[in-house]
Amino acid sequence: MENIAFMEKVGTYQSSLRSYAIHFTQNAEDANDLIQETLYKALKYSNLYQDGTNLKAWLFTILRNTFINNYRRNIKKRSLIHTSDDIHSSQLLKSSMRNEGEKTFLVNDIFKALNKLEPAYRVPFMRFFEGYKYYEIADELNIPIGTVKTRIHVARKVLKKALKMYTDTNQLPAY
């Protein structure tokens, strides 16, 4: 479908999208941002839309998934940024017991485990680890998103198994 015609069709659902976005965000400005991001994704992936299917449901799914992903991303950011001026003795003890030698062994074991992975699993896993989204990895490797997710899942399982010795004895350093 041509982009202009597609966006005209999408435009007919803009008021419905706005109501749906406000339901999630509870804020008009955030809803506008969410709609804008939804329309951007709809245009970007318009080639994936199949004529004859429910366009409104497709747009609502994009909006809902975008909201959920943004929400999860914000929760992670908030949980990672935890500053405290108080240093407890338990934190000092943990940091004083670790040294560079342990880190070197851990890093070497991680790289060995990664290198044992087949390239079909290692490449998607590393791209995901580097921060790429599933759809970006799928586009780059020219494979379906489901295949990307499966390969990343399998790679995680293999790495967990290969590095099990660190979890069994609680030797993983707290970095």
Phi and psi in degrees as a GROMACS rama.xvg file:
@    title "Ramachandran Plot"
@    xaxis  label "Phi"
@    yaxis  label "Psi"
@TYPE xy
-68.9181  143.096  GLU-2
-58.7211  -40.4757  ASN-3
-65.8672  -47.3534  ILE-4
-63.5138  -39.4168  ALA-5
-62.633  -45.5003  PHE-6
-69.14  -28.8345  MET-7
-65.3761  -41.6455  GLU-8
-62.5806  -44.2243  LYS-9
-63.1183  -38.4143  VAL-10
-59.5701  -26.8352  GLY-11
-68.1365  -18.1944  THR-12
-102.368  8.75268  TYR-13
-63.2542  -39.7319  GLN-14
-67.7562  -36.7243  SER-15
-66.1957  -40.8101  SER-16
-62.6331  -39.1782  LEU-17
-62.1282  -45.7615  ARG-18
-61.4228  -42.7213  SER-19
-65.9819  -40.2905  TYR-20
-66.9293  -40.8555  ALA-21
-64.9574  -34.8931  ILE-22
-56.2628  -40.3308  HIS-23
-79.2927  -48.1647  PHE-24
-86.7012  -27.226  THR-25
61.4763  23.5944  GLN-26
-153.355  129.613  ASN-27
-65.252  -41.3507  ALA-28
-68.1004  -43.2905  GLU-29
-63.9416  -36.2958  ASP-30
-63.9174  -41.6414  ALA-31
-62.1741  -41.6161  ASN-32
-62.8084  -42.082  ASP-33
-64.9052  -41.3955  LEU-34
-64.5931  -42.6818  ILE-35
-61.168  -44.6694  GLN-36
-65.7199  -37.3452  GLU-37
-63.7877  -45.3396  THR-38
-65.5607  -37.1697  LEU-39
-60.9067  -47.6779  TYR-40
-65.7276  -37.7937  LYS-41
-62.8251  -42.27  ALA-42
-67.9747  -43.287  LEU-43
-61.9658  -38.7691  LYS-44
-107.782  25.0735  TYR-45
-60.215  -27.0957  SER-46
-67.485  -18.6453  ASN-47
-85.9832  -16.5672  LEU-48
-73.6108  134.269  TYR-49
-103.24  124.841  GLN-50
-55.893  142.109  ASP-51
94.1998  -13.6675  GLY-52
-90.823  172.625  THR-53
-77.5701  101.151  ASN-54
-64.5746  -40.4556  LEU-55
-61.114  -45.0995  LYS-56
-64.006  -38.5233  ALA-57
-62.2937  -45.2592  TRP-58
-66.1161  -42.3696  LEU-59
-63.1387  -36.8135  PHE-60
-65.5026  -43.0467  THR-61
-61.0992  -45.5563  ILE-62
-61.6383  -48.3756  LEU-63
-61.7262  -45.9915  ARG-64
-65.8845  -37.1063  ASN-65
-63.6607  -43.8617  THR-66
-61.0793  -47.0415  PHE-67
-62.0633  -45.4141  ILE-68
-63.1103  -42.203  ASN-69
-64.5314  -39.9928  ASN-70
-62.2844  -46.679  TYR-71
-63.3987  -40.6042  ARG-72
-62.096  -41.8913  ARG-73
-66.8397  -37.7227  ASN-74
-63.6034  -43.2899  ILE-75
-62.0693  -42.5942  LYS-76
-61.2066  -44.0158  LYS-77
-65.1483  -37.1663  ARG-78
-75.7511  -27.5438  SER-79
-78.4947  -29.9798  LEU-80
-94.5657  83.9437  ILE-81
-124.7  105.844  HIS-82
-107.494  143.928  THR-83
-146.226  130.927  SER-84
-80.7259  -19.5469  ASP-85
-82.8992  126.979  ASP-86
-108.67  119.266  ILE-87
-87.5278  154.61  HIS-88
-62.634  -30.3973  SER-89
-64.5635  -34.7834  SER-90
-70.0195  -38.9193  GLN-91
-65.7469  -42.8838  LEU-92
-61.2539  -44.1549  LEU-93
-63.8572  -43.6205  LYS-94
-74.0432  -29.4644  SER-95
-76.9261  -20.6454  SER-96
-85.7046  -8.97747  MET-97
-100.135  149.451  ARG-98
-138.494  174.525  ASN-99
-65.4173  -30.1128  GLU-100
-62.0904  -42.2636  GLY-101
-63.7654  -40.7736  GLU-102
-62.131  -39.7411  LYS-103
-63.1808  -45.087  THR-104
-61.4386  -45.1011  PHE-105
-61.5015  -48.9909  LEU-106
-61.7887  -42.6165  VAL-107
-61.6325  -42.4046  ASN-108
-65.3871  -37.8463  ASP-109
-63.3608  -46.7581  ILE-110
-64.9734  -37.1807  PHE-111
-62.3644  -44.5034  LYS-112
-64.1404  -41.3397  ALA-113
-63.2926  -42.0824  LEU-114
-69.2467  -22.0266  ASN-115
-77.4398  -18.8353  LYS-116
-68.3733  143.722  LEU-117
-66.1755  147.691  GLU-118
-55.7042  -31.6834  PRO-119
-62.303  -26.2294  ALA-120
-100.911  -37.3227  TYR-121
-64.7901  -44.8572  ARG-122
-62.7566  -51.2036  VAL-123
-61.505  -38.3449  PRO-124
-62.7658  -46.0962  PHE-125
-65.6765  -38.8235  MET-126
-62.9431  -42.6233  ARG-127
-65.0429  -41.5345  PHE-128
-62.7881  -33.8121  PHE-129
-75.4834  -7.85232  GLU-130
108.49  3.74855  GLY-131
-72.7979  148.708  TYR-132
-80.2999  161.237  LYS-133
-56.6521  -45.9283  TYR-134
-66.8138  -30.7517  TYR-135
-68.5209  -40.4166  GLU-136
-65.5696  -42.7427  ILE-137
-61.7734  -42.6675  ALA-138
-63.1297  -44.6864  ASP-139
-63.9446  -43.8316  GLU-140
-90.8062  -5.94874  LEU-141
58.763  47.6772  ASN-142
-133.219  159.798  ILE-143
-64.7666  153.357  PRO-144
-60.3773  -38.9374  ILE-145
-60.334  -37.7281  GLY-146
-66.491  -39.6163  THR-147
-61.154  -47.7688  VAL-148
-61.4487  -42.4052  LYS-149
-63.1387  -45.0094  THR-150
-65.4412  -38.0697  ARG-151
-66.3586  -41.2305  ILE-152
-62.0584  -45.8567  HIS-153
-63.3139  -42.2462  VAL-154
-61.1688  -41.7198  ALA-155
-60.8623  -45.1125  ARG-156
-61.9802  -42.952  LYS-157
-65.3267  -42.1909  VAL-158
-66.5408  -40.8706  LEU-159
-60.1879  -41.8787  LYS-160
-66.8258  -41.7381  LYS-161
-68.4054  -29.7695  ALA-162
-105.634  17.723  LEU-163
-58.4302  -30.8668  LYS-164
-59.432  -27.4466  MET-165
-80.8486  -30.1496  TYR-166
-81.473  -32.6356  THR-167
-64.8406  -36.2348  ASP-168
-106.095  10.2701  THR-169
54.0232  40.1291  ASN-170
-90.0395  -4.31801  GLN-171
-66.3087  123.267  LEU-172
-70.9108  151.564  PRO-173
-93.4629  93.1423  ALA-174
